[in-house]
């Protein structure tokens, strides 16, 4: 891997921003660029950086893939419009669920999301806008895990020999690729983003599809979306690096109203980490775990069992899929 990491102790956020803004501006020239805002830390920071570099020559889209968190399209669009960055929301739910239909293998699901996002959805947007470039928030850890074979990150393209100009019709610019998550947060702070934007828990590029074991359907996504909202509400005050809910594929036997209920199982993960390279489970109090279980089994339809992952990374990974 030829990319040189900029570690947090060597990062000068202001100098980094000036350098990358100039690089983006020089590369795009008088043309146009597009970028996708998911609401995660990386995409939020690259959106602000691209806006600083290009202004109105950057067209930012929020792709509503149907696999995002609760109310996310509306909340993110409103938040960025409030800081002067216009966002266009694109409804692509049907296209993503059609591409994911019948798929259970994690790598097949990631590839379906990659092709739908880059070729189908963004291919159309690039043609419509006339842009020749796509800005995206790839970071050093994404490349590292993909090259090492841990998991294929959906945003890794040129590092795998994919010619984006030939396959998708545009070139990809990755201004954050030398940074890990702590460095990205520092850059977001220096760019003037609100604290809640640059300090959000990480969220995977494939969205909630990375938290569904087995087939990704609208119904199963709705279930894990509700579970995710509960986890984020209950664990927001822990100071943990990341926390999430995972929907398991097999149903399990439970009891509801005195009768057998063959229902769903949710796995909760909560992580202590600095850069996502290694992570250990947060030592949550039993009262917290009980509260999570109680809310999940009463507020999320069909859930009868809740577990907590106590395995470190490695051997576990932060996300499930």
C-alpha positions in Angstrom: 0.0 0.0 0.0 1.7 3.2 -1.2 -0.5 5.7 0.7 1.5 7.4 3.5 -0.6 7.7 6.7 -0.6 11.1 8.5 -0.8 10.2 12.2 -2.7 12.3 14.6 0.5 13.6 16.3 1.8 14.8 12.9 -1.4 16.4 11.7 -1.7 20.2 11.3 -5.4 20.5 10.5 -5.2 24.1 9.1 -2.3 23.2 6.9 -4.0 20.0 5.8 -7.2 21.8 4.9 -5.3 24.5 2.9 -3.3 21.8 1.0 -6.2 19.6 0.2 -8.5 22.5 -0.8 -5.8 23.6 -3.3 -5.3 20.1 -4.6 -9.1 19.7 -5.1 -9.4 23.1 -6.8 -6.4 22.5 -9.1 -7.6 19.1 -10.1 -11.2 20.0 -10.9 -10.1 23.3 -12.5 -13.1 25.2 -13.9 -15.2 22.0 -14.1 -17.7 20.5 -11.7 -17.5 17.8 -9.0 -20.2 15.9 -7.2 -20.1 14.2 -3.8 -22.4 12.0 -1.7 -23.2 13.0 1.8 -24.3 10.1 4.0 -24.2 12.1 7.3 -21.3 10.1 8.7 -18.2 11.8 9.9 -16.0 11.1 6.8 -18.6 12.2 4.3 -19.5 15.3 6.3 -15.9 16.4 6.5 -15.2 15.8 2.8 -18.4 17.7 2.0 -17.3 20.7 4.0 -13.7 20.5 2.6 -15.0 20.2 -1.0 -17.4 23.2 -0.5 -14.4 25.3 0.8 -12.4 24.3 -2.3 -15.1 24.6 -5.0 -18.0 26.5 -3.6 -20.9 26.3 -6.1 -18.9 24.0 -8.4 -19.5 21.2 -6.0 -22.9 19.5 -6.2 -23.7 17.6 -3.0 -26.3 14.8 -3.0 -27.8 12.8 -0.2 -28.6 9.4 -1.6 -31.6 8.0 0.2 -30.7 4.4 -0.2 -33.4 3.1 2.2 -30.6 1.7 4.4 -30.0 4.8 6.5 -30.8 5.6 10.1 -34.1 6.9 11.3 -35.0 10.3 9.8 -31.5 10.7 8.5 -32.2 12.2 5.1 -34.3 15.0 6.5 -32.0 15.7 9.5 -28.7 15.8 7.5 -30.1 17.9 4.7 -31.4 20.4 7.2 -28.2 20.5 9.2 -26.0 21.2 6.1 -28.4 23.8 4.7 -28.1 25.6 8.0 -24.4 25.9 7.6 -24.8 27.2 4.0 -24.1 24.0 2.0 -27.0 23.1 -0.3 -28.0 19.5 -0.5 -30.2 17.6 -3.0 -31.9 14.5 -1.7 -32.1 11.7 -4.3 -34.6 8.9 -3.6 -32.9 5.7 -4.7 -34.5 3.2 -2.3 -36.1 1.0 -4.9 -32.8 0.7 -6.8 -30.8 -0.4 -3.8 -33.4 -2.9 -2.5 -33.7 -4.4 -6.0 -29.9 -4.9 -6.2 -29.8 -6.5 -2.8 -32.8 -8.8 -3.3 -31.9 -12.5 -2.6 -28.3 -11.8 -1.5 -27.0 -13.1 1.8 -23.2 -13.3 1.3 -21.5 -10.2 2.8 -19.2 -9.6 -0.1 -22.0 -10.0 -2.6 -24.0 -7.5 -0.7 -21.1 -5.0 -0.6 -20.5 -5.4 -4.3 -24.2 -4.9 -5.1 -24.2 -1.6 -3.1 -20.9 -0.5 -4.8 -22.3 -1.1 -8.3 -25.7 0.5 -7.5 -24.1 3.5 -5.9 -21.2 4.3 -8.2 -22.5 3.0 -11.6 -26.3 3.3 -11.5 -27.1 6.2 -9.1 -24.0 8.3 -9.4 -23.5 7.5 -13.0 -26.9 9.1 -13.8 -26.1 12.1 -11.6 -22.8 12.7 -13.2 -24.3 12.6 -16.7 -27.0 15.0 -15.5 -24.6 17.4 -13.9 -21.8 17.2 -16.4 -19.3 16.7 -13.5 -16.1 14.9 -14.2 -15.1 14.2 -10.6 -16.5 12.5 -7.5 -15.3 13.5 -4.0 -15.6 10.8 -1.4 -14.5 10.3 2.2 -12.3 7.3 2.0 -10.0 7.1 5.0 -6.8 5.2 5.7 -8.5 2.4 7.7 -10.9 1.6 4.7 -7.9 1.0 2.5 -6.0 -0.9 5.1 -8.8 -3.4 5.9 -9.6 -4.0 2.2 -6.0 -4.6 1.2 -5.4 -6.8 4.2 -8.5 -8.9 3.2 -10.4 -8.2 6.5 -13.4 -6.9 4.5 -14.0 -5.1 1.2 -15.0 -1.6 2.0 -17.5 -0.4 -0.6 -15.6 2.9 -1.3 -12.3 1.2 -2.3 -11.9 1.4 -6.0 -8.6 2.5 -7.6 -6.6 0.7 -4.8 -8.1 -2.6 -6.3 -7.3 -1.6 -9.8 -10.7 -0.3 -10.7 -10.5 2.5 -13.4 -13.4 4.7 -12.3 -13.2 6.9 -15.4 -13.6 3.8 -17.6 -16.2 2.0 -15.6 -18.3 4.8 -14.2 -17.5 7.9 -16.3 -15.8 10.1 -13.7 -12.6 10.3 -11.6 -12.6 9.9 -7.8 -10.8 12.4 -5.5 -10.1 11.1 -1.9 -8.7 14.0 0.2 -9.0 12.2 3.5 -7.3 9.0 2.5 -4.2 9.6 4.6 -6.1 10.0 7.9 -7.8 7.8 10.4 -11.0 8.7 12.2 -9.4 10.9 15.0 -7.6 12.9 12.3 -10.8 13.3 10.3 -12.5 14.6 13.4 -9.8 17.2 13.9 -10.1 18.4 10.4 -13.9 18.6 10.8 -13.5 20.8 13.9 -11.0 23.0 12.1 -13.4 23.4 9.2 -16.0 24.8 11.6 -18.5 22.0 11.5 -20.8 21.7 14.5 -19.6 19.3 17.2 -22.5 16.9 16.6 -21.4 16.5 13.0 -17.7 15.8 13.3 -18.1 13.8 16.5 -20.8 11.4 15.5 -20.2 7.7 16.1 -18.9 6.1 12.9 -21.5 4.8 10.5 -20.7 2.4 7.7 -20.8 3.4 4.0 -23.2 0.4 3.2 -25.5 1.8 5.8 -27.7 -0.5 7.8 -26.9 -3.3 5.3 -23.7 -3.7 7.2 -25.8 -4.6 10.3 -28.1 -7.1 8.8 -27.0 -10.7 8.7 -28.7 -12.4 5.7 -30.9 -10.7 3.1 -31.5 -7.0 3.2 -35.2 -6.2 2.7 -37.2 -3.1 3.5 -38.9 -5.0 6.3 -35.7 -6.2 7.9 -34.1 -2.8 7.5 -37.0 -1.1 9.2 -36.5 -3.4 12.2 -32.8 -2.8 12.6 -33.4 0.9 12.1 -35.7 1.0 15.1 -33.2 -1.0 17.1 -30.4 1.3 16.1 -32.4 4.4 17.3 -32.8 2.8 20.7 -29.1 1.9 21.0 -27.9 5.3 20.0 -30.3 7.0 22.4 -29.4 4.7 25.3 -25.6 4.7 24.8 -24.9 8.3 23.6 -23.7 9.2 27.0 -21.2 6.4 27.4 -18.4 8.2 25.5 -17.8 5.0 23.5 -16.2 5.1 20.1 -19.1 3.3 18.4 -22.3 1.5 19.3 -24.7 -0.3 17.1 -27.5 -2.9 16.7 -27.2 -6.0 14.5 -30.1 -8.1 13.2 -29.4 -11.8 13.1 -30.7 -14.1 10.4 -32.1 -17.0 12.3 -35.2 -16.6 14.4 -35.2 -17.8 18.0 -37.9 -19.1 20.4 -39.3 -16.6 22.8 -42.4 -16.1 25.0 -44.8 -13.3 24.7 -48.2 -13.1 26.6 -47.7 -16.6 27.9 -47.3 -18.1 24.5 -44.4 -19.2 22.2 -43.2 -16.4 20.0 -40.8 -17.3 17.2 -39.0 -14.0 16.8 -36.0 -12.0 16.0 -32.6 -11.6 17.8 -30.8 -8.3 18.1 -27.1 -8.2 19.0 -25.8 -5.0 20.6 -22.2 -3.9 20.1 -20.5 -1.0 21.9 -16.8 -0.3 21.4 -13.8 1.4 23.0 -11.3 2.3 20.3 -9.1 5.1 19.1 -8.8 4.5 15.4 -11.0 1.4 14.7 -7.9 -0.7 14.0 -8.3 -2.5 17.4 -11.3 -2.3 19.7 -12.6 -3.7 23.0 -16.2 -4.0 24.2 -17.4 -1.3 26.6 -18.0 -2.5 30.1 -21.6 -1.5 30.2 -23.5 -1.8 33.5 -26.0 -4.7 33.8 -28.8 -2.1 34.3 -27.9 -0.6 31.0 -28.0 -3.9 29.2 -31.3 -4.8 30.9 -32.8 -1.5 29.8 -31.7 -2.1 26.2 -33.2 -5.6 26.3 -36.5 -4.3 27.7 -36.9 -1.5 25.1 -35.9 -3.7 22.2 -38.4 -6.4 23.1 -41.2 -4.0 23.7 -40.6 -1.3 21.1 -39.2 -3.2 18.1 -41.8 -5.5 16.5 -41.0 -9.2 16.7 -37.8 -9.0 18.8 -37.7 -11.7 21.5 -34.0 -11.9 22.3 -31.1 -9.3 22.9 -27.5 -10.2 23.3 -24.3 -8.2 23.9 -21.0 -8.9 22.0 -18.1 -9.3 24.4 -15.4 -10.2 21.8 -12.6 -7.8 21.0 -11.4 -6.7 17.6 -9.6 -8.9 16.5 -11.1 -11.5 16.3 -14.4 -9.7 16.0 -14.9 -6.7 13.7 -16.7 -3.5 14.7 -19.5 -4.0 12.1 -21.0 -7.4 11.5 -21.1 -7.6 7.7 
